[in-house]
Amino acid sequence: MDGFILRKVGGNNFLLDTKAVSEPYRDPLCINDMGALIYTYLEQGKSIETIIETLSKEYGVSDWEIAQDVTLFLEGLRKFGVQL
């Protein structure tokens, strides 16, 4: 996930593409708190399975539901250019 940094500004989480130095300007990706937590876990090297289990226990939601949300979030990261 080189070339991207996560920042919280004014209560909002933004994923910034630090490799995008040429024109046109690329807007940061605004992500919710759950997305920021998932991204942080990925930066820490946690596996997808571990992230799902951790979030499921922490929020009292089934693994299946968390897996669906994590999968959608990861697809969004890929579309933004994050290499997972």
N, C-alpha and C positions, 0 to 999 in steps of 0.2 A: 504494500500500500504506500510505496514510496511516491513522493510528489504530492501528497495530500495531507492537510492538517485540519483538525477539528477545532473550532473555536466557538465559544458561547458569547454572544453579544446581545445585550438588552433582553436577556431571557430566551433568545433564539439560538439554536445550534446551526452552525454553518460549516460545510465541508468545502475547503478551499483547494483549488487545483494550483499548486505552486509551480508546476512545469509549464503552465500556459502563459508564456511570456510574450507571445506574439499576438498581433491583431487577428481576428477581433477579440475583444475582451470576453472572457467566459464568466458568467455569473456564478457565484458560489451556490452550492446545493443546500437548501434549507431542509433540515431533518428534525423530527420530533425527538423528545427525550429518550424514547425507547430505541430509536435508530442510533442516537448518539451512544447509548449504552452498548448496543450490539457492535458498533464500530470500535469502541474502546476495547471491548473484549477481543475483537479480531486483531487489533494492534498489539494486544498482550500475548497473542499467539494461541488463544483458546480455539479449540475445534468447534465446528458448527454444532456437533452433538452436545458438547459440554455447554455451549451457550444456550441451547434449547432446554436442556435439563435445568440449568441454573435459573433461567427466566421462569420456567414452569413452576419450580419450587417457590421462587421469590414472589410471584404474582398469583399463585394458586390457580393457574390456567393449565389445561391439558397440554401435553407435549405436542399433540397434533395441531392444536390452534396456534401455539407458539411457532411451530415449524412452518406453518403457512405464512405467518407474518415475517419470519426471518427470511424465508425464500423470496417473498416479494421485495423485501428491503435489499437483499443481495442482488436481485435483478436490477433494481434501481441504481445501485452502486456500479454495476457493470456498465449500464447504459451511460453513466456519467464518466466512465473511463477508468474506474478503479480496478486494478488487477488483483484478483483474490487468489 
